[in-house]
Amino acid sequence: MKEHTLPHQHGENGENLIQHIPDTEKFQIVASIFKQLSDTTRIRIFWILCHCEECVINISALMDMSSPAVAHHLRLLKSSGLVETRREGKETYYKASSSKKAQSLHHMIEQMMDISCVSDK
């Protein structure tokens, strides 16, 4: 990491902070995840999948959207690591990833919308 010094000293721990700032690549990962959730449809699909495992057809019915449109959003969510899949015969089932980042986002969405998790009721 490049050595930095702050041009102004304000008596705070800015110099100490510089040593702990994560690399730009780590911020890019976070930005990519938030980019996926910048679409209302993807947030709704992700929220649904936080509460149940479903196939594209059922998600399409819940969203009142075509299956190809839902499949497109699911591909993006899966590529970001927020959704995982399971195959059973010819059917593919989707659910929110059990990763810490997916679970944190689930709780953040519910806190921001001031709602309770369906499974908490």
Steps between C-alpha positions, in 0.01 A plus 500: 500500500624846412627708793277802566520794733226751562580857399317644806534371853182555703600308808286200400603149406491560124854372456402179682188463283703514179672175596165321539310612190415185299616469140282644226413147383317430827288812454430390142352173630265695727408740218418206271266348757322830558476547124305173482265626768450838335213345304164473678417171329825336614448622857150349501624170354789489747264572791264222390792257475613595850175346624452200275655285231313529169514415131491760222134429420386570856721807532352625171149456641593679824656786305236511224782484243600273215728206577778626267501840676522334842773264375703802388481655848580167665815463285621841618425422865673164471809649335533744790488213751172608659297205369582131472333219308409135543388266224240231547437313177430760233401767752739759643421650838633835621556634850701775663857403568582404856807725482554771757468772234162371377363465851624848594333647192176321584493654847604840366215500245246415768636763738491766228141410410413475871350153463545176689637186349222261402674218685514711821121517530 
